[in-house]
Amino acid sequence: MVIELNSLLALAAGICILVFPKILNYIVAAYFIIIGLTGIFNIQIT
């Protein structure tokens, strides 16, 4: 069974947003930074 990292990140971010709504900006920023870095350096995350 293969679980993609993007799916896990989205799930974790959703749970954190529900529990701590004030940290939404940090979660979104961290997600965009991770996705941007993986795109720039062509890192395959699965």
Backbone as JSON Lines, residues from 0, in Angstrom:
{"i":0,"aa":"M","n":[0.85,-1.19,0.0],"ca":[0.0,0.0,0.0],"c":[0.89,1.24,0.0]}
{"i":1,"aa":"V","n":[0.69,2.1,-0.98],"ca":[1.49,3.32,-1.1],"c":[0.61,4.51,-0.75]}
{"i":2,"aa":"I","n":[1.08,5.29,0.19],"ca":[0.37,6.52,0.58],"c":[1.25,7.69,0.18]}
{"i":3,"aa":"E","n":[0.72,8.58,-0.62],"ca":[1.51,9.72,-1.08],"c":[1.66,10.75,0.03]}
{"i":4,"aa":"L","n":[2.81,11.41,0.03],"ca":[3.1,12.41,1.06],"c":[2.13,13.59,0.97]}
{"i":5,"aa":"N","n":[1.75,13.98,-0.24],"ca":[0.82,15.1,-0.39],"c":[-0.5,14.82,0.31]}
{"i":6,"aa":"S","n":[-0.97,13.59,0.21],"ca":[-2.22,13.22,0.87],"c":[-2.09,13.3,2.38]}
{"i":7,"aa":"L","n":[-0.98,12.82,2.89],"ca":[-0.76,12.88,4.34],"c":[-0.62,14.32,4.82]}
{"i":8,"aa":"L","n":[0.08,15.15,4.04],"ca":[0.22,16.56,4.42],"c":[-1.13,17.27,4.43]}
{"i":9,"aa":"A","n":[-1.94,16.99,3.43],"ca":[-3.26,17.62,3.36],"c":[-4.13,17.19,4.54]}
{"i":10,"aa":"L","n":[-4.08,15.91,4.88],"ca":[-4.86,15.41,6.01],"c":[-4.39,16.03,7.32]}
{"i":11,"aa":"A","n":[-3.08,16.07,7.53],"ca":[-2.54,16.66,8.76],"c":[-2.87,18.14,8.84]}
{"i":12,"aa":"A","n":[-2.76,18.85,7.72],"ca":[-3.09,20.28,7.71],"c":[-4.56,20.51,8.02]}
{"i":13,"aa":"G","n":[-5.42,19.68,7.46],"ca":[-6.85,19.83,7.73],"c":[-7.19,19.61,9.19]}
{"i":14,"aa":"I","n":[-6.59,18.61,9.79],"ca":[-6.84,18.35,11.22],"c":[-6.32,19.49,12.07]}
{"i":15,"aa":"C","n":[-5.12,19.98,11.75],"ca":[-4.55,21.1,12.53],"c":[-5.4,22.36,12.4]}
{"i":16,"aa":"I","n":[-5.92,22.6,11.21],"ca":[-6.77,23.78,11.01],"c":[-8.04,23.66,11.84]}
{"i":17,"aa":"L","n":[-8.61,22.47,11.92],"ca":[-9.82,22.29,12.72],"c":[-9.53,22.48,14.21]}
{"i":18,"aa":"V","n":[-8.37,22.0,14.66],"ca":[-8.04,22.08,16.09],"c":[-7.51,23.46,16.46]}
{"i":19,"aa":"F","n":[-6.63,24.02,15.61],"ca":[-6.0,25.32,15.89],"c":[-6.2,26.26,14.7]}
{"i":20,"aa":"P","n":[-7.36,26.9,14.59],"ca":[-7.63,27.73,13.4],"c":[-6.68,28.91,13.22]}
{"i":21,"aa":"K","n":[-6.04,29.36,14.29],"ca":[-5.16,30.52,14.17],"c":[-3.86,30.21,13.44]}
{"i":22,"aa":"I","n":[-3.5,28.94,13.34],"ca":[-2.25,28.61,12.67],"c":[-2.43,28.3,11.19]}
{"i":23,"aa":"L","n":[-3.58,28.65,10.65],"ca":[-3.87,28.38,9.24],"c":[-2.81,28.99,8.33]}
{"i":24,"aa":"N","n":[-2.41,30.22,8.59],"ca":[-1.43,30.89,7.73],"c":[-0.11,30.13,7.71]}
{"i":25,"aa":"Y","n":[0.34,29.64,8.85],"ca":[1.6,28.91,8.92],"c":[1.51,27.58,8.18]}
{"i":26,"aa":"I","n":[0.38,26.91,8.31],"ca":[0.22,25.62,7.64],"c":[0.21,25.81,6.13]}
{"i":27,"aa":"V","n":[-0.51,26.8,5.65],"ca":[-0.56,27.05,4.21],"c":[0.82,27.46,3.7]}
{"i":28,"aa":"A","n":[1.51,28.32,4.43],"ca":[2.84,28.75,4.0],"c":[3.81,27.57,3.96]}
{"i":29,"aa":"A","n":[3.79,26.72,4.97],"ca":[4.69,25.56,5.0],"c":[4.37,24.62,3.84]}
{"i":30,"aa":"Y","n":[3.11,24.41,3.56],"ca":[2.71,23.53,2.45],"c":[3.23,24.07,1.12]}
{"i":31,"aa":"F","n":[3.04,25.38,0.9],"ca":[3.51,25.97,-0.35],"c":[5.03,25.91,-0.46]}
{"i":32,"aa":"I","n":[5.74,26.11,0.63],"ca":[7.2,26.04,0.61],"c":[7.66,24.63,0.26]}
{"i":33,"aa":"I","n":[7.03,23.63,0.88],"ca":[7.41,22.24,0.6],"c":[7.13,21.88,-0.86]}
{"i":34,"aa":"I","n":[5.96,22.24,-1.35],"ca":[5.61,21.94,-2.74],"c":[6.53,22.7,-3.69]}
{"i":35,"aa":"G","n":[6.84,23.93,-3.38],"ca":[7.73,24.73,-4.22],"c":[9.14,24.15,-4.28]}
{"i":36,"aa":"L","n":[9.68,23.76,-3.13],"ca":[11.02,23.18,-3.11],"c":[11.09,21.85,-3.84]}
{"i":37,"aa":"T","n":[10.06,21.03,-3.69],"ca":[10.07,19.76,-4.41],"c":[9.96,19.99,-5.91]}
{"i":38,"aa":"G","n":[9.28,21.03,-6.32],"ca":[9.19,21.34,-7.74],"c":[10.48,21.91,-8.3]}
{"i":39,"aa":"I","n":[11.13,22.8,-7.54],"ca":[12.37,23.43,-8.0],"c":[13.5,22.4,-8.11]}
{"i":40,"aa":"F","n":[13.63,21.55,-7.09],"ca":[14.73,20.59,-7.08],"c":[14.35,19.24,-7.67]}
{"i":41,"aa":"N","n":[13.14,19.15,-8.25],"ca":[12.66,17.96,-8.92],"c":[12.76,16.72,-8.02]}
{"i":42,"aa":"I","n":[12.32,16.87,-6.79],"ca":[12.33,15.78,-5.82],"c":[11.03,15.0,-5.96]}
{"i":43,"aa":"Q","n":[11.14,13.7,-6.12],"ca":[9.98,12.84,-6.25],"c":[9.59,12.32,-4.87]}
{"i":44,"aa":"I","n":[8.43,12.74,-4.37],"ca":[7.95,12.29,-3.07],"c":[6.69,11.48,-3.29]}
{"i":45,"aa":"T","n":[6.77,10.2,-2.9],"ca":[5.58,9.34,-3.01],"c":[5.39,8.56,-1.75]}
